[in-house]
Amino acid sequence: MPSLGGRHQGNTALRRSTDRILTTHVGSLPDPEGLGRHRDGDVVRGRVEDIVRQQREIGLDIINEGEWTKGGDWLSYVEERFSGFEPRPPKDLPVLLQGKDRAEFADFYRYATERGTLYYTPGEAKKRSGRPHWACTGPIVYRGTAALKREIEAFAAVVDPAEAFLTSTSPASLEPYRENEFYQSEEEFVYAIAEAMRVEYETIARAGLVLQIDCPDLGMGRHIQHADLSLPEWRKKAALHVEVLNHALRNIAPTQLRMHLCWGNYEGPHHCDVPLADVIDIVFRARPSAIALEAANPRHAHEWQLFESVKLPEGKMLIPGVIESKSNFVEHPELVAQRIGRYANLVGRENVMAGSDCGYGTWVGQAAVDPDVVWAKFAAMAEGARIASARFWRR
């Protein structure tokens, strides 16, 4: 059993809602022009200042840099931060464009891709379809320290670390998009990725920021990569993924960690999503204290009822999505307050922070939600949190 010490934690701990419901989001923010990929440090710093100011003005409490400092999306940014990989010719169908629901609703997905509402605009999809996939041909070593330092410095210069987070991707979410030609087994391969990513995780923690780990492997991965497995078989794999994640986070205090449980930020049927009830016990074994989960979209909005029978473990808190991430509807603040209230009534007001289902700028060129609508959604979330706060603290 790996050590669960906290040697590399900073001075930061997750804030809890002690006198009002706090607000946050999952990570990526609208970047329609791809400015987050700009290499000029002065431009990046200026844009980070802008996105921080926007979040503050709209009423968000726990913020980030919109993932603009990464120079890429949640998957591709690590390509420049790893050694041990070589490019291979592009595959006909990338992993992200697979899945059980895609097979059952092929006509819809064809139409949505043409419309530009599914992951990318048509032009971006065409560009990405020709990108290589990466094969592991030697020991995996993290070489992104300089890039990560720039990322942290650009953000830390304009925020209070106690009110800020940075995102990174879980080892098991990176593994399916990279082919193993070096390690003896899948388990050895994912542990090697974890050891490399540990450098990134601990560097963020040492900077005093809260670290959010994005974990689509525990949600979307069920039907994208592992639809052929029985539920018990998949649960065993998910348990391994959490074990690997805990190993990578072993030197960071749980109170400096949050994780995002993701079923895929795409506009589709989602009828093959694994129910929260089938994975929540495994998720609770993960080291992070806070769990951000989808709770607003039509496939998962009912799952608050699960906590009528499932007890929130001591020290854990929930960040339910109270605004949806793929719809241009702006939620009514009263609905937001009701969604917050359902969770607060079941797990305690101090154990709930309002969030979004997923990000709003997952891919450059993504066109599902208009940027102006995104900010209107955030404003509705902030107002809904104020309404809920007045009810739970009797202001």
C-alpha positions in Angstrom: 0.0 0.0 0.0 1.6 3.3 -1.0 2.4 5.9 1.6 -0.3 8.5 2.1 2.0 11.2 3.6 1.7 14.9 2.6 5.3 16.0 2.4 4.9 18.3 -0.6 1.7 20.0 0.3 1.6 23.8 0.2 -0.2 26.0 2.7 -3.4 25.9 0.9 -6.5 23.9 1.7 -9.8 23.6 0.0 -12.2 26.3 1.1 -15.5 25.1 2.5 -18.8 27.0 2.6 -18.8 28.3 6.2 -21.2 31.2 5.8 -22.4 31.0 2.2 -22.4 28.7 -0.8 -19.1 29.2 -2.7 -19.0 29.0 -6.5 -16.4 27.5 -8.9 -16.2 25.8 -12.2 -14.5 22.7 -13.7 -11.6 24.4 -15.6 -11.6 25.3 -19.3 -13.2 28.7 -20.2 -14.1 30.0 -23.7 -11.2 30.8 -25.9 -12.7 31.0 -29.4 -9.6 32.6 -30.9 -7.2 30.2 -29.4 -5.3 32.9 -27.5 -4.4 30.4 -24.8 -2.1 28.8 -27.3 -0.1 32.0 -27.8 3.6 31.5 -27.1 4.4 35.1 -26.2 4.7 35.2 -22.4 3.5 38.8 -22.2 0.4 38.0 -24.2 -0.4 35.0 -22.1 0.0 36.9 -18.8 -2.2 39.7 -20.1 -4.9 37.2 -21.1 -4.7 35.4 -17.8 -5.2 38.8 -16.0 -8.3 39.3 -18.2 -9.8 35.9 -17.5 -9.2 36.2 -13.8 -10.8 39.6 -13.7 -13.8 38.3 -15.7 -14.4 35.4 -13.2 -14.2 37.8 -10.2 -16.5 40.3 -11.7 -19.1 37.6 -12.5 -19.1 36.4 -8.9 -17.0 33.2 -9.0 -15.1 32.4 -5.7 -12.7 29.7 -6.6 -11.1 30.3 -10.0 -8.4 29.3 -12.4 -6.7 30.6 -15.5 -9.3 29.1 -17.9 -6.6 26.5 -18.9 -5.2 29.1 -21.2 -1.7 28.7 -20.0 -1.3 25.1 -21.2 -0.9 25.8 -24.9 -3.2 23.0 -25.7 -6.2 21.0 -24.6 -6.4 18.6 -21.6 -4.8 15.8 -23.6 -2.4 17.2 -26.1 -0.6 19.6 -23.8 1.4 16.7 -22.3 2.8 15.8 -25.6 5.5 18.4 -25.1 6.0 17.4 -21.5 6.9 13.8 -21.9 9.9 12.0 -23.3 9.8 8.3 -24.2 7.2 8.7 -27.0 7.4 8.8 -30.8 4.8 9.9 -33.3 3.0 7.2 -35.4 0.8 7.6 -38.4 -2.7 8.8 -37.5 -5.3 6.2 -36.8 -8.5 6.1 -38.8 -10.7 6.7 -35.8 -9.2 8.4 -32.7 -10.3 7.1 -29.3 -12.3 10.2 -28.6 -14.4 9.5 -31.7 -15.3 6.0 -30.6 -17.9 4.8 -28.1 -21.0 2.7 -27.7 -23.4 5.5 -28.1 -21.7 6.5 -31.3 -22.3 3.0 -32.7 -26.0 3.1 -31.8 -26.6 6.7 -33.1 -24.2 6.9 -36.0 -26.5 9.2 -38.1 -26.7 11.7 -35.2 -23.0 11.8 -34.7 -22.4 12.3 -38.5 -24.8 15.2 -38.5 -23.4 16.7 -35.3 -19.9 16.6 -36.7 -20.9 18.3 -39.9 -22.7 21.0 -37.8 -19.6 21.6 -35.7 -21.3 21.1 -32.4 -19.5 17.8 -31.5 -16.0 18.4 -30.1 -14.7 20.5 -32.9 -15.8 22.6 -35.8 -15.5 20.7 -39.1 -12.2 22.4 -39.9 -10.7 21.6 -36.6 -11.9 18.0 -36.8 -10.3 17.6 -40.2 -7.0 19.1 -38.9 -7.0 16.8 -35.8 -7.9 13.7 -37.8 -4.5 14.0 -39.4 -2.6 14.3 -36.2 -0.3 11.5 -35.2 -0.9 9.2 -32.2 1.9 8.6 -29.8 3.7 5.4 -29.1 5.8 4.8 -26.0 9.2 3.5 -27.1 11.2 4.1 -24.0 11.1 5.2 -20.3 8.6 7.9 -19.7 10.2 11.0 -18.2 8.5 14.4 -17.4 10.3 17.2 -19.2 7.7 19.9 -18.9 9.0 21.7 -15.8 9.9 24.9 -17.6 6.5 25.1 -19.3 4.7 24.3 -16.0 6.7 27.0 -14.2 5.6 29.6 -16.7 2.0 28.4 -16.3 2.1 28.7 -12.6 3.9 32.0 -12.6 1.5 33.6 -15.0 -1.5 32.6 -12.8 0.0 33.0 -9.3 1.0 36.6 -10.1 -2.7 37.7 -10.2 -4.5 35.5 -7.7 -4.6 34.6 -4.1 -3.6 30.9 -4.1 -6.2 30.2 -1.4 -8.9 31.0 -3.9 -7.4 29.4 -7.0 -6.9 26.0 -8.6 -4.9 24.5 -11.6 -6.0 21.5 -13.5 -4.1 18.4 -14.6 -5.1 15.1 -16.2 -5.2 11.8 -14.4 -2.7 9.1 -15.5 -5.4 6.6 -16.6 -7.0 9.3 -18.7 -3.8 9.8 -20.6 -3.0 6.1 -21.1 -5.7 5.2 -23.8 -4.5 7.8 -26.2 -1.0 6.6 -26.2 0.2 3.2 -27.5 2.5 1.1 -25.3 5.5 -0.5 -27.1 7.9 -0.5 -24.2 6.4 -1.5 -20.9 5.5 -5.1 -20.1 1.8 -4.6 -19.2 -0.9 -2.0 -19.2 -0.6 -1.7 -15.5 3.1 -1.0 -15.7 2.5 1.5 -18.4 -0.1 3.5 -16.5 2.1 3.5 -13.4 4.9 4.9 -15.5 2.7 7.7 -16.7 1.7 8.3 -13.1 5.3 8.7 -11.9 5.9 11.2 -14.7 2.8 13.2 -13.9 3.7 13.1 -10.2 6.3 15.8 -11.1 3.5 18.1 -12.4 1.1 17.4 -9.6 3.6 18.0 -6.8 5.0 21.2 -8.5 1.5 22.7 -8.6 1.0 21.7 -4.9 4.3 23.2 -3.8 3.2 26.5 -5.4 0.4 26.6 -2.9 -2.4 26.1 -5.4 -5.2 23.6 -5.2 -4.7 20.9 -7.7 -7.7 19.5 -9.7 -7.3 16.1 -11.4 -9.5 15.5 -14.4 -10.8 11.9 -14.5 -12.8 11.0 -17.5 -11.4 7.5 -17.2 -13.8 7.0 -14.3 -16.9 8.2 -16.2 -16.6 8.5 -20.0 -14.0 5.7 -20.1 -16.7 3.1 -19.3 -18.3 3.2 -22.7 -15.6 4.8 -24.8 -12.7 2.5 -24.1 -14.2 -0.4 -22.1 -17.8 -1.0 -23.4 -16.8 -4.7 -24.0 -16.2 -5.3 -20.3 -18.8 -6.5 -17.9 -19.6 -4.0 -15.1 -17.6 -6.0 -12.5 -14.6 -6.2 -14.9 -14.8 -2.4 -15.5 -15.1 -1.7 -11.8 -11.9 -3.7 -11.2 -10.2 -1.5 -13.9 -11.6 1.7 -12.4 -10.3 0.6 -8.9 -6.8 0.1 -10.4 -7.0 3.6 -11.9 -7.8 5.1 -8.5 -5.0 3.1 -7.0 -2.6 4.5 -9.6 -3.9 8.1 -9.0 -3.4 7.8 -5.3 0.1 6.6 -5.9 0.8 9.7 -8.0 -0.8 12.0 -5.4 0.7 10.3 -2.3 2.8 13.3 -1.2 0.0 15.8 -1.5 -2.5 16.4 1.3 -6.1 15.4 0.3 -7.3 18.9 1.4 -5.2 20.4 -1.4 -6.8 18.2 -4.0 -10.1 18.0 -6.0 -11.0 15.7 -8.8 -13.5 16.1 -11.7 -15.6 13.0 -12.6 -16.4 13.4 -16.2 -18.7 11.6 -18.6 -17.5 13.4 -21.7 -18.1 17.0 -22.6 -20.0 16.4 -25.8 -23.5 16.9 -27.1 -24.8 13.4 -27.6 -27.2 10.9 -26.2 -25.1 9.8 -23.2 -27.5 6.9 -22.7 -24.5 4.6 -22.2 -23.0 6.6 -19.4 -22.1 4.5 -16.4 -24.5 5.5 -13.5 -22.9 7.3 -10.6 -24.2 4.6 -8.3 -22.0 2.1 -10.1 -18.8 4.0 -9.5 -19.2 6.3 -6.5 -17.7 3.9 -4.0 -14.6 3.6 -6.1 -14.4 7.4 -6.6 -14.6 7.9 -2.8 -11.4 5.9 -2.5 -9.5 8.5 -4.4 -7.3 10.8 -2.4 -8.8 14.2 -3.3 -11.1 15.7 -0.7 -13.5 17.4 -3.2 -15.4 15.6 -6.0 -16.7 17.7 -8.9 -19.4 15.7 -10.7 -22.0 16.3 -13.4 -25.4 17.0 -11.9 -27.2 19.4 -14.3 -27.4 17.6 -17.6 -30.4 15.5 -18.3 -28.5 12.2 -18.0 -27.2 12.9 -14.5 -29.5 15.5 -13.0 -31.5 12.9 -11.0 -28.4 11.4 -9.3 -28.6 13.7 -6.2 -31.0 11.2 -4.8 -28.1 8.7 -4.5 -27.0 10.6 -1.4 -30.2 9.7 0.3 -28.6 6.3 0.8 -24.9 6.8 0.2 -23.1 8.6 3.0 -20.5 11.2 2.1 -17.2 10.0 3.7 -15.7 12.1 6.5 -13.6 14.9 5.0 -15.0 14.7 1.6 -17.1 17.5 -0.2 -19.1 17.7 -3.4 -18.9 20.2 -6.2 -22.1 19.3 -8.1 -22.6 20.8 -11.6 -25.5 23.2 -11.2 -25.2 24.6 -14.7 -24.9 22.5 -17.9 -21.9 22.7 -20.2 -23.3 21.9 -23.6 -26.5 23.8 -23.7 -27.2 27.5 -24.6 -30.0 27.6 -22.2 -29.2 30.0 -19.3 -30.4 28.3 -16.1 -32.8 30.3 -13.9 -31.1 31.3 -10.6 -34.0 29.7 -8.7 -33.3 26.3 -10.4 -29.6 26.7 -9.5 -30.6 27.3 -5.9 -32.8 24.3 -5.9 -30.0 22.1 -7.3 -27.6 23.4 -4.6 -30.3 22.8 -2.0 -30.8 19.2 -2.9 -27.2 18.3 -2.2 -26.8 20.6 0.8 -29.9 19.0 2.5 -28.4 15.6 2.1 -24.6 16.0 2.7 -24.5 19.3 4.7 -24.3 22.9 3.5 -20.6 23.1 4.4 -19.8 20.1 2.2 -21.2 21.6 -1.0 -19.7 24.1 -3.5 -21.6 25.1 -6.7 -19.9 24.3 -10.0 -20.4 23.5 -13.7 -20.9 20.1 -15.2 -17.7 20.4 -17.3 -15.6 23.0 -19.1 -16.6 25.5 -21.7 -13.4 25.5 -23.8 -12.4 21.9 -23.8 -11.1 22.2 -27.4 -10.1 25.2 -29.5 -12.8 25.5 -32.2 -15.5 23.9 -30.1 -18.8 25.7 -30.8 -21.4 24.2 -28.5 -21.9 27.1 -26.1 -21.5 30.8 -27.1 -19.0 32.6 -24.9 -21.5 35.3 -23.9 -23.9 32.6 -22.9 -21.2 30.9 -20.8 -20.8 34.1 -18.7 -24.5 34.5 -18.4 -24.6 31.0 -17.0 -21.9 31.8 -14.5 -23.9 34.9 -13.4 -27.0 32.7 -12.9 -24.9 30.3 -10.8 -23.6 33.1 -8.7 -27.1 34.5 -8.1 -28.5 31.0 -7.4 -25.7 30.5 -4.8 -26.8 33.8 -3.2 -30.4 32.6 -3.0 -29.3 29.2 -1.6 -27.1 30.9 0.9 -29.9 33.0 2.2 -32.0 29.9 2.8 -29.3 27.8 4.5 -27.8 30.6 6.6 -31.2 32.5 7.2 -29.9 35.9 6.1 
